[in-house]
């Protein structure tokens, strides 16, 4: 009994010491006030926490199977879930998976997943992965993993089951809401190397079309995205590219520094890209273009949809505010908050993902909860979205009937078609401007030869460019 009491006292002061370290500033403020309310008194609430912790350990029917770590981790997960959907406590297993994701190398099947309504749900398959090749689609629900029910499975447990040694297999049963059917799929795990920059054929060849228009799609913003984008643009420049379509549809975001580096490839030096503002002064920052390897004159159209989020919205918002590009598609997701990963050093290898600031466009418009409105609102039906996905994945074609395969082959992407119309129209306007400019030069030369006084009446280059720019 003395041993239990001593353990309780030790645990109490251990928790107090750890949490008060983070609450030092708040405690100082509270101590300076005449009366501290119960809800804001750290000491009273820590007493409550320890009391509940011990009651569970002592009285819960299966309490002997619970560790203090189980309970504290559960409490911390609940604490962070009260903040916003993007803040979370990450136990060691989940934190390690996050590090693998951002570094771009791990053994798995290649899906972004989340828990929705108690079901493990595919947010998006990663391209060039086993799941993508097998035709796994956004919205698919995991019903079984290796014969065991996946209903109410936790994220760490799901990751543990899906990831593993490259070459090993995992059998899953998926429910596809669009068809109302279950699908059994055997996936061979592979070393996942995330490639985030693709061409229109889902490869990395990057060729211009007959109008000299190039197309580049960013699937997310990883550590190598800006570098790979630069390589892709250079391939197009060798082919005398006259305009570029940057496709950010279904791009969930990623690293802030990569969003800045991608944006500055299309901006002159010193242009404001994005600002971040938080409660602490250190969270406030202003990101401007360096002007390195920039193409500020290259005609540009950016494609977005309701699944374009975070870093994608930084790029789209910047291009729209600065009138650097036309934005085509649907209003973006509206996830404009900054999360910091805070490793809990000296603890058990866990970490916090904490929202510390919000993004603002160059004109100081908030992105979070608002999204970016396109210049051209072009809708796509759910059927269109599915056909677009199927056209990009060979595995998806295997899962559909023969008549639907014809639909995929004949599918015309309405948002891409609009982007092409804009760029080809700009090209024609530029050609007309060049023709007019040549005519002006010829007229000026002729007028000088006949009567130098008439030179002042010739239209200047600036007036021609201004008249051409108006329709854009």
C-alpha positions in Angstrom: 0.0 0.0 0.0 2.8 2.3 0.9 4.4 1.4 -2.5 1.2 2.4 -4.4 0.9 5.7 -2.4 4.6 6.5 -3.2 4.1 5.7 -6.9 1.0 8.0 -7.0 2.9 10.9 -5.3 5.8 10.4 -7.7 3.5 10.3 -10.8 1.7 13.4 -9.6 4.8 15.5 -9.3 6.3 14.1 -12.5 3.2 15.1 -14.5 3.2 18.5 -12.7 6.9 19.1 -13.5 6.5 18.2 -17.2 3.3 20.1 -17.9 4.2 23.2 -15.8 7.3 23.6 -17.9 5.0 24.3 -20.9 2.6 26.3 -18.8 5.2 28.5 -17.1 4.2 31.7 -18.8 0.5 31.1 -18.2 1.0 30.2 -14.6 3.0 33.5 -14.1 0.1 35.5 -15.5 -2.5 33.6 -13.4 -0.4 34.0 -10.2 -0.4 37.8 -10.7 -4.2 38.0 -10.7 -6.2 38.2 -7.4 -8.3 35.2 -8.1 -7.7 32.3 -10.4 -10.8 30.6 -11.7 -11.1 26.8 -11.4 -11.0 26.3 -15.2 -7.7 28.2 -15.5 -5.9 26.9 -12.5 -3.2 24.5 -13.7 -2.6 23.0 -10.3 -6.3 22.1 -9.6 -6.7 20.6 -13.1 -3.6 18.6 -12.9 -4.8 17.2 -9.6 -8.0 16.2 -11.4 -6.0 14.5 -14.2 -3.9 12.4 -11.8 -7.0 11.5 -9.7 -8.8 10.2 -12.8 -5.7 8.4 -14.0 -5.4 6.5 -10.7 -9.1 5.8 -10.5 -9.0 4.1 -13.9 -5.9 2.1 -12.9 -7.6 1.0 -9.7 -11.2 0.5 -10.5 -11.6 -0.1 -14.3 -12.5 -3.8 -14.9 -9.6 -4.4 -17.3 -7.3 -1.8 -15.7 -4.6 -4.3 -15.0 -4.0 -4.5 -18.8 -3.5 -0.7 -19.0 -0.1 1.0 -18.7 0.4 4.6 -17.6 1.7 5.2 -21.1 -1.6 4.0 -22.7 -3.6 6.3 -20.5 -1.4 9.4 -20.8 -1.1 8.9 -24.6 -4.9 8.6 -24.8 -5.4 11.7 -22.7 -2.9 13.7 -24.9 -4.7 12.6 -28.1 -7.9 13.8 -26.7 -6.3 17.1 -25.6 -5.0 17.9 -29.0 -8.2 16.8 -30.8 -10.0 19.7 -28.9 -7.9 22.2 -30.8 -8.5 21.8 -34.5 -8.6 19.0 -37.1 -4.9 19.5 -38.0 -3.3 19.4 -34.5 -2.5 16.0 -33.0 -0.4 14.1 -30.6 1.7 11.5 -32.4 2.9 8.5 -30.5 6.3 7.1 -31.5 5.0 4.7 -34.2 2.9 7.5 -36.0 5.7 10.0 -35.7 8.1 7.6 -37.3 5.7 7.0 -40.2 5.4 10.8 -40.7 9.2 11.1 -41.0 9.2 8.3 -43.5 6.5 10.0 -45.5 8.3 13.4 -45.7 11.6 11.8 -46.5 9.9 10.0 -49.4 11.1 6.4 -48.8 9.3 3.6 -47.0 8.0 0.1 -47.5 4.2 0.0 -48.0 1.3 0.0 -50.5 1.2 3.7 -51.2 -2.0 5.3 -49.9 -2.8 8.5 -47.9 -5.4 7.4 -45.4 -7.6 8.8 -42.6 -10.4 7.6 -40.3 -13.8 8.8 -41.5 -17.0 7.7 -39.8 -15.2 4.9 -38.2 -13.8 3.6 -41.5 -10.2 3.6 -42.7 -10.6 5.6 -45.8 -8.3 6.3 -48.8 -7.8 10.1 -49.2 -5.6 9.5 -52.3 -3.4 6.8 -53.7 0.2 7.8 -54.2 1.1 7.6 -57.8 3.5 4.8 -59.1 2.8 2.7 -56.1 1.2 -0.8 -55.6 -2.1 0.7 -54.6 -2.2 3.2 -57.5 -1.3 0.5 -60.0 -4.0 -1.8 -58.6 -6.6 0.9 -59.1 -7.3 1.9 -55.5 -9.2 5.1 -55.5 -10.0 8.1 -53.3 -13.0 7.4 -51.1 -12.4 3.6 -51.0 -13.0 2.1 -47.5 -10.9 -0.7 -46.0 -13.3 -3.3 -44.8 -10.7 -6.0 -44.1 -6.9 -6.2 -43.9 -5.5 -9.7 -44.2 -8.9 -11.2 -43.4 -9.4 -9.1 -40.2 -12.0 -6.4 -39.9 -10.7 -2.9 -40.3 -13.8 -1.3 -38.7 -12.8 1.1 -35.9 -9.1 0.4 -36.5 -6.7 3.1 -35.2 -4.3 4.9 -37.5 -1.1 3.5 -35.9 -2.6 0.0 -36.1 -3.6 0.4 -39.7 -0.2 1.7 -40.7 1.5 -1.2 -38.9 -0.7 -3.6 -40.9 -0.3 -1.9 -44.3 3.5 -1.2 -44.2 6.1 -3.9 -44.1 9.1 -5.4 -45.9 9.2 -4.6 -49.6 8.1 -7.7 -51.6 5.8 -9.0 -48.9 2.0 -8.9 -49.6 -1.1 -7.7 -47.9 -4.7 -8.7 -48.9 -7.4 -6.1 -48.4 -11.1 -5.8 -49.0 -12.2 -2.4 -50.1 -15.7 -1.0 -50.3 -16.2 1.5 -53.2 -19.1 3.9 -52.5 -19.5 4.9 -56.2 -20.3 1.3 -57.2 -21.6 0.0 -53.8 -19.4 -3.1 -54.2 -16.7 -4.7 -52.2 -13.4 -5.4 -54.1 -10.7 -7.8 -53.0 -7.2 -6.7 -53.8 -3.8 -8.3 -53.2 -1.1 -5.7 -52.9 2.6 -6.3 -53.0 4.5 -3.9 -50.7 7.2 -1.9 -52.3 9.8 0.7 -51.3 7.7 3.9 -51.8 9.7 6.6 -53.5 7.4 9.5 -53.9 7.7 11.3 -57.2 5.8 14.5 -57.1 6.3 16.0 -60.6 4.5 14.4 -63.6 3.7 15.1 -67.2 0.3 14.8 -68.9 0.9 11.0 -69.6 1.8 10.4 -65.9 5.5 10.1 -66.8 8.5 12.4 -66.7 9.1 13.1 -70.4 7.6 16.6 -70.4 6.8 17.3 -74.1 5.1 20.4 -75.5 2.0 19.9 -77.7 1.4 21.2 -81.2 0.7 24.7 -79.8 4.0 24.6 -77.9 2.1 24.5 -74.6 3.6 22.4 -71.7 1.9 20.6 -68.9 3.3 19.8 -65.4 1.3 18.2 -62.6 2.5 18.4 -59.0 1.0 15.5 -56.9 2.2 17.0 -53.6 5.0 19.3 -52.2 7.8 17.0 -51.1 11.5 17.7 -50.4 12.5 17.4 -54.1 9.4 19.0 -55.7 11.0 22.4 -56.6 14.2 20.8 -57.9 12.2 18.3 -60.1 10.0 21.1 -61.3 13.0 23.1 -62.5 14.2 20.1 -64.4 10.8 19.6 -66.1 10.6 23.3 -67.1 14.1 23.1 -68.6 13.0 20.1 -70.7 10.1 22.2 -72.0 12.3 25.2 -72.7 14.5 23.2 -75.0 11.3 22.6 -77.0 10.6 26.3 -77.2 7.6 26.2 -74.8 5.3 29.2 -75.2 2.9 28.6 -72.3 2.6 26.3 -69.2 -0.3 24.6 -67.4 0.5 23.8 -63.8 -1.9 21.2 -62.5 -2.4 21.3 -58.7 -5.7 19.3 -58.6 -5.9 16.7 -55.9 -2.7 18.0 -54.5 -3.1 17.9 -50.6 -0.1 20.2 -50.0 3.1 19.5 -48.2 6.2 21.6 -47.3 5.9 25.4 -47.0 9.5 26.0 -48.3 8.7 24.0 -51.4 5.5 26.0 -52.1 7.7 29.2 -51.9 10.3 27.7 -54.2 7.7 26.6 -56.7 6.0 30.0 -56.7 9.3 32.0 -57.2 10.0 30.1 -60.4 7.3 32.3 -62.0 8.0 35.6 -60.2 10.4 38.5 -60.5 12.8 39.2 -57.6 11.2 40.7 -54.5 7.6 39.7 -55.2 5.7 38.7 -52.1 4.5 35.1 -52.1 2.9 34.4 -48.7 3.0 35.6 -45.1 2.4 33.6 -42.0 1.0 35.1 -38.8 0.6 33.4 -35.4 0.3 34.3 -31.7 4.1 34.4 -31.1 6.3 36.9 -32.9 8.5 34.1 -34.1 5.7 32.6 -36.1 5.3 35.7 -38.2 7.2 35.5 -41.5 7.2 37.1 -44.9 8.3 35.0 -48.0 9.5 36.8 -51.1 10.8 35.6 -54.4 14.6 35.3 -54.8 14.4 35.7 -58.5 16.6 32.7 -59.1 15.8 30.6 -62.2 12.6 32.6 -62.6 10.4 32.9 -65.7 8.2 35.9 -64.9 7.1 36.3 -68.5 6.1 32.7 -69.3 2.3 32.5 -69.8 0.8 30.4 -67.0 -2.5 28.8 -66.1 -2.9 27.0 -62.8 -5.5 24.2 -62.4 -7.1 23.6 -58.9 -10.1 21.9 -57.4 -11.7 21.2 -54.0 -9.0 18.8 -53.1 -6.2 21.3 -53.7 -5.0 22.3 -50.2 -2.4 24.0 -48.1 0.8 24.4 -50.1 -1.3 24.2 -53.3 -3.4 27.1 -52.1 -0.3 29.2 -51.3 0.9 28.8 -55.0 -2.6 29.4 -56.4 -3.3 32.4 -54.1 0.0 34.0 -54.9 -0.4 33.6 -58.7 -4.0 35.0 -58.5 -3.2 38.0 -56.3 -0.3 39.1 -58.3 -2.2 38.5 -61.6 0.6 36.2 -62.6 -1.6 33.4 -63.8 -5.2 32.5 -64.5 -6.7 30.1 -62.1 -9.0 27.5 -63.6 -11.2 24.8 -61.8 -13.1 24.8 -58.6 -12.7 26.6 -55.3 -9.8 25.1 -53.3 -10.1 23.2 -50.0 -9.3 26.1 -47.6 -6.6 24.6 -45.4 -4.4 27.6 -44.8 -2.9 26.9 -41.4 0.7 26.2 -40.4 1.5 23.1 -38.5 4.8 22.6 -36.7 6.2 19.2 -35.8 7.5 19.4 -32.2 9.4 16.3 -31.2 9.0 15.7 -27.4 12.7 15.3 -26.8 13.7 13.4 -23.7 10.3 11.6 -23.6 9.4 8.4 -25.4 9.9 9.4 -29.1 6.5 10.9 -29.5 5.7 14.4 -31.0 3.1 17.1 -31.4 1.7 18.4 -34.7 0.5 21.8 -33.6 -1.2 24.6 -35.5 0.9 27.7 -34.8 0.0 30.2 -37.5 -2.1 30.9 -40.6 -1.2 31.7 -44.2 -2.2 34.9 -45.9 -2.0 35.7 -49.7 0.1 38.7 -50.9 -3.1 40.9 -50.6 -3.5 39.6 -47.0 -6.5 37.4 -47.8 -6.9 34.5 -45.4 -6.8 31.1 -47.0 -8.0 29.0 -44.0 -11.7 28.2 -44.2 -12.1 30.3 -47.3 -10.0 28.7 -50.1 -9.0 30.3 -53.4 -11.7 31.1 -55.9 -10.7 30.4 -59.5 -10.8 33.0 -62.2 -12.7 30.5 -64.3 -15.1 28.2 -62.4 -15.3 25.0 -64.4 -17.2 22.1 -62.7 -16.5 18.4 -63.1 -19.0 15.8 -62.2 -18.2 12.9 -60.0 -18.2 10.7 -63.1 -15.7 13.1 -64.7 -13.4 12.9 -61.7 -13.5 9.1 -61.8 -12.7 9.1 -65.5 -9.8 11.4 -65.0 -8.4 9.2 -62.3 -8.9 6.0 -64.3 -7.2 7.6 -67.3 -4.1 8.0 -65.1 -3.9 4.5 -63.6 -3.5 1.2 -65.5 -4.9 -0.7 -62.5 -8.1 1.2 -62.6 -8.9 0.1 -66.1 -8.8 -3.5 -65.0 -11.5 -3.0 -62.5 -14.1 -1.6 -64.9 -16.3 -3.0 -67.6 -15.4 -2.8 -71.3 -17.9 -0.2 -72.1 -16.6 2.1 -69.4 -13.1 1.7 -70.8 -14.3 3.3 -73.9 -15.6 6.2 -71.8 -12.1 6.6 -70.3 -10.4 6.6 -73.7 -12.8 9.3 -75.0 -12.8 11.5 -71.9 -12.0 15.2 -72.4 -10.9 17.0 -69.3 -13.1 20.2 -69.3 -10.7 22.1 -66.9 -7.7 21.2 -69.0 -9.5 22.2 -72.2 -10.3 25.6 -70.7 -6.6 26.1 -69.7 -5.6 25.3 -73.2 -8.1 27.8 -74.7 -6.7 30.5 -72.5 -3.0 29.8 -73.4 -3.7 29.3 -77.1 -5.7 32.6 -77.1 -2.8 34.4 -75.4 -0.5 33.0 -78.0 -2.7 34.3 -80.8 -2.8 37.7 -79.2 0.9 37.8 -78.9 1.3 36.8 -82.5 -1.1 39.6 -83.4 0.9 42.0 -81.3 4.2 40.9 -82.9 2.6 41.5 -86.3 1.4 44.9 -85.3 4.8 45.8 -83.9 6.5 44.8 -87.1 4.0 46.9 -89.0 4.7 49.8 -86.7 8.5 49.5 -87.2 8.0 49.3 -91.0 5.7 52.3 -90.9 8.2 54.3 -88.8 11.0 53.5 -91.1 9.0 54.5 -94.1 7.8 57.8 -92.4 11.4 58.7 -91.5 12.4 58.2 -95.2 9.6 60.4 -96.4 9.3 63.1 -93.7 11.0 62.8 -90.4 8.4 65.2 -88.8 5.7 62.5 -89.1 7.6 60.1 -86.8 6.0 61.6 -83.7 2.5 60.5 -85.0 3.4 56.9 -85.3 1.8 54.6 -82.6 4.4 53.6 -80.0 5.2 50.0 -78.9 3.6 50.7 -75.4 0.2 51.5 -76.9 0.2 48.3 -78.9 1.1 46.2 -75.9 -1.6 47.9 -73.7 -4.3 47.2 -76.2 -3.2 43.5 -76.5 -3.1 43.0 -72.7 -6.7 44.2 -72.0 -8.5 41.0 -73.3 -6.2 38.8 -71.0 
